[in-house]
Amino acid sequence: MRNLLLSVATVLMAGATVAAPAQSAQLPKGAAHNIVLVHGAFVDQTSWKPVADILTKKGYNVTLVENPLTSLAADVDATKQALAKQNGKTVLVGHSWGGVVITQAGDEPNVSALVYVSAFAPDVGESLASLAKSGPATEGAAAIHPDEKGNLYIDPKVFPSAVAADLPAEIAESLANHQLPLNHTAFEAPVDTAAWHDKPTFYVISTKDKVIAPEVQKIFANRMKAQTTEVAGSHASLVVHAKEVAAVIEKAALVK
């Protein structure tokens, strides 16, 4: 496992765009062939690579959205551009801040299901800022601070334990020191669409999450009437528990 995580971290830190071409494997009849993965704040799209590799090998057409993290509108636009390129039914997946993005972007007609992974799930009129105030305070949320330009970061000293406690220390520390900032305007912007009202929805709860409290994740999942799966992972469970996360996405792909 350690060698696997080290190889994953090499990709994460490289920051390269990852294209995941569809393979020739046979998918279940009627399954959505397309998966669009939306990353959270402070990391880039390669955080999804372990999950993307699993799904690609099974025959899915996987797209990793590269969020600019400059505003909610910019990230939604990047996601909608990715959705527009899909041919047929598509499962839209978001991690952390990406949950806000897919909530707003997921009303596109080709989106057949939504999957939230340790993610914020706002309703109409709610922002990341308003959601962050709900539920118990967490170590990770308390460590988010703006720089002189208003860009938000997690304190690098807190990042490893708060965000990636189940990754090797050297990997978590490197990720902490190579964060991509989230602009404060994105943090404050409310959504005006909540696609989960009209789409089949799934939620992966990370029970050891120190960024979004597991109790809050359960509130989101219950409010959306999502099919829920729990994994004993940190906020970085999409890396450590990639198999379980990929399995939930496959379930979502089978929605009629």
C-alpha positions in Angstrom: 0.0 0.0 0.0 2.8 2.4 0.8 4.4 2.0 -2.6 1.0 2.5 -4.2 0.5 5.7 -2.3 4.0 6.9 -3.1 3.3 6.4 -6.8 0.0 8.2 -6.4 1.7 11.1 -4.7 4.2 11.5 -7.5 1.3 12.1 -9.9 -0.5 14.4 -7.5 2.5 16.6 -7.0 3.3 16.7 -10.7 0.1 18.6 -11.4 -0.1 17.3 -14.9 -3.4 17.1 -16.7 -4.5 13.4 -16.9 -6.5 12.1 -19.8 -8.2 8.8 -19.2 -9.3 7.3 -22.5 -12.0 4.7 -22.6 -10.9 1.1 -22.8 -12.6 -1.8 -24.6 -13.9 -3.6 -21.5 -17.6 -4.5 -21.6 -19.8 -2.3 -19.4 -23.1 -3.5 -17.9 -26.0 -3.1 -20.2 -27.6 0.3 -19.8 -24.8 1.8 -17.7 -23.7 5.4 -18.1 -20.4 5.2 -20.0 -19.2 8.6 -19.0 -17.8 9.7 -15.6 -16.8 13.3 -14.9 -14.8 13.9 -11.8 -14.6 17.4 -10.1 -11.8 18.0 -7.6 -11.9 20.1 -4.4 -10.0 23.1 -3.2 -6.3 23.2 -2.5 -5.5 20.2 -4.8 -5.7 19.7 -8.6 -7.6 17.2 -10.8 -4.9 14.5 -10.4 -6.3 13.9 -6.9 -8.9 11.7 -8.7 -6.3 9.6 -10.6 -6.5 6.5 -8.4 -10.3 6.4 -8.9 -10.0 7.3 -12.6 -7.6 4.5 -13.3 -9.9 1.9 -11.7 -12.9 3.1 -13.8 -10.9 3.5 -17.0 -9.7 -0.1 -16.8 -13.3 -1.2 -16.5 -14.3 0.6 -19.7 -15.7 3.9 -18.6 -14.8 7.1 -20.3 -13.4 9.3 -17.5 -12.8 13.0 -17.6 -11.0 15.0 -14.9 -12.2 18.6 -14.7 -9.4 21.1 -14.0 -11.1 23.7 -11.8 -9.5 27.2 -11.9 -10.6 27.7 -8.3 -11.0 31.4 -9.0 -14.8 31.6 -8.6 -17.8 29.3 -8.4 -18.9 30.5 -11.8 -15.5 29.6 -13.3 -15.5 26.1 -11.8 -19.1 25.5 -12.9 -18.2 26.7 -16.4 -15.2 24.3 -16.6 -17.4 21.4 -15.4 -20.2 22.3 -17.9 -17.6 22.4 -20.7 -16.5 18.9 -19.8 -20.2 17.7 -19.6 -20.8 19.1 -23.1 -18.2 16.9 -24.5 -19.7 13.7 -23.2 -21.7 11.5 -25.6 -24.6 10.0 -23.6 -25.4 9.5 -20.0 -22.9 10.8 -17.5 -22.2 10.4 -13.8 -21.0 13.7 -12.3 -18.8 13.3 -9.1 -17.5 15.9 -6.7 -15.0 15.9 -3.8 -15.1 18.5 -1.0 -15.6 21.9 -2.7 -16.4 20.0 -5.9 -19.7 19.1 -4.3 -20.7 22.8 -4.5 -19.7 22.8 -8.1 -21.6 19.7 -9.1 -24.7 20.9 -7.2 -24.7 24.0 -9.5 -23.5 22.3 -12.7 -25.4 19.0 -12.4 -28.7 20.1 -13.9 -27.4 19.4 -17.4 -29.7 17.0 -19.2 -27.0 14.3 -19.8 -26.2 14.0 -16.1 -27.8 10.8 -15.0 -26.6 10.7 -11.4 -24.6 12.7 -8.9 -22.0 11.3 -6.5 -20.7 13.4 -3.5 -17.4 12.2 -1.9 -16.7 13.8 1.5 -18.3 16.8 -0.2 -20.3 19.9 0.6 -23.9 19.7 -0.7 -25.6 23.1 -0.6 -29.2 23.9 -1.3 -30.4 26.9 -3.3 -29.1 30.1 -1.6 -26.4 28.4 0.4 -22.7 29.0 0.0 -19.6 27.2 1.2 -19.2 29.9 3.8 -22.7 29.3 5.2 -22.3 25.6 5.2 -18.9 25.8 7.0 -20.7 27.5 9.9 -23.1 24.5 10.4 -22.3 21.5 12.5 -19.3 20.9 14.8 -16.1 22.8 14.1 -13.3 20.8 12.6 -9.5 21.0 12.8 -9.3 21.5 9.0 -11.9 24.2 8.7 -10.4 26.2 11.6 -7.0 26.2 9.7 -8.3 27.8 6.5 -6.9 31.4 6.3 -6.7 34.0 3.5 -3.5 35.5 2.2 -3.0 39.2 1.4 -4.8 38.7 -1.9 -7.8 37.0 -0.4 -6.9 33.5 -1.5 -7.7 30.8 0.9 -5.2 28.1 2.1 -5.1 25.5 4.8 -2.3 26.1 7.3 0.5 23.8 6.0 1.3 22.8 9.6 -2.2 21.6 10.1 -2.9 20.2 6.6 -1.2 16.7 7.1 -3.2 15.7 10.2 -6.5 17.5 9.2 -6.7 16.6 5.5 -4.5 13.5 4.9 -3.9 11.7 8.1 -4.0 8.3 6.4 -1.4 9.2 3.8 2.3 8.8 4.5 3.6 11.9 6.3 6.0 12.9 3.5 3.2 12.8 1.0 0.8 14.8 3.2 3.5 17.4 3.9 4.3 17.8 0.2 0.7 18.3 -0.6 0.4 20.8 2.2 3.3 22.8 0.7 1.9 22.7 -2.9 -1.7 23.8 -2.3 -3.8 25.5 -5.0 -5.7 28.4 -3.4 -9.4 28.9 -3.5 -10.5 32.4 -4.1 -12.6 33.9 -1.3 -15.3 34.8 -3.8 -15.9 31.1 -4.5 -16.1 30.5 -0.7 -18.8 33.2 -0.4 -20.9 32.5 -3.6 -24.3 30.9 -3.1 -25.7 28.3 -5.6 -28.9 29.2 -7.4 -29.5 25.6 -8.5 -29.4 22.4 -6.5 -29.3 19.6 -9.0 -29.7 16.9 -6.3 -33.4 17.8 -6.0 -33.9 16.2 -9.5 -31.1 13.7 -9.9 -30.4 10.3 -8.3 -27.8 11.0 -5.7 -25.1 9.0 -3.9 -22.8 10.1 -1.0 -19.6 8.6 0.3 -19.1 9.6 4.0 -15.5 9.6 5.3 -15.9 8.7 9.0 -12.4 10.1 10.0 -12.8 13.3 8.1 -11.3 16.4 10.0 -12.3 18.9 7.3 -16.1 18.2 6.9 -17.3 16.5 10.1 -18.8 13.1 9.4 -22.0 14.2 11.2 -22.3 17.1 8.7 -21.7 14.7 5.8 -24.6 12.6 7.1 -26.8 15.6 7.3 -26.1 16.4 3.7 -26.7 12.9 2.6 -30.0 12.6 4.5 -31.2 15.9 3.2 -30.6 14.8 -0.4 -32.0 11.3 0.3 -28.8 10.0 -1.1 -27.7 6.3 -1.2 -25.0 6.4 1.4 -21.7 4.5 1.8 -19.3 4.9 4.7 -15.5 4.5 4.4 -13.1 4.7 7.4 -10.9 7.4 5.8 -9.8 11.0 6.1 -10.8 13.8 3.8 -8.4 12.2 1.3 -10.4 9.0 1.2 -10.7 9.3 -2.6 -7.0 8.3 -2.7 -6.8 5.8 0.2 -10.2 4.2 -0.5 -10.2 4.6 -4.2 -11.7 1.1 -4.7 -14.7 1.8 -2.5 -15.3 5.2 -4.1 -15.1 3.7 -7.6 -17.6 1.1 -6.6 -20.1 3.7 -5.6 -19.6 5.6 -8.9 -20.3 2.3 -10.7 -23.5 1.9 -8.8 -24.5 5.4 -9.8 -23.7 4.5 -13.5 -26.4 1.8 -13.3 -29.2 4.2 -12.5 -31.9 4.0 -15.1 
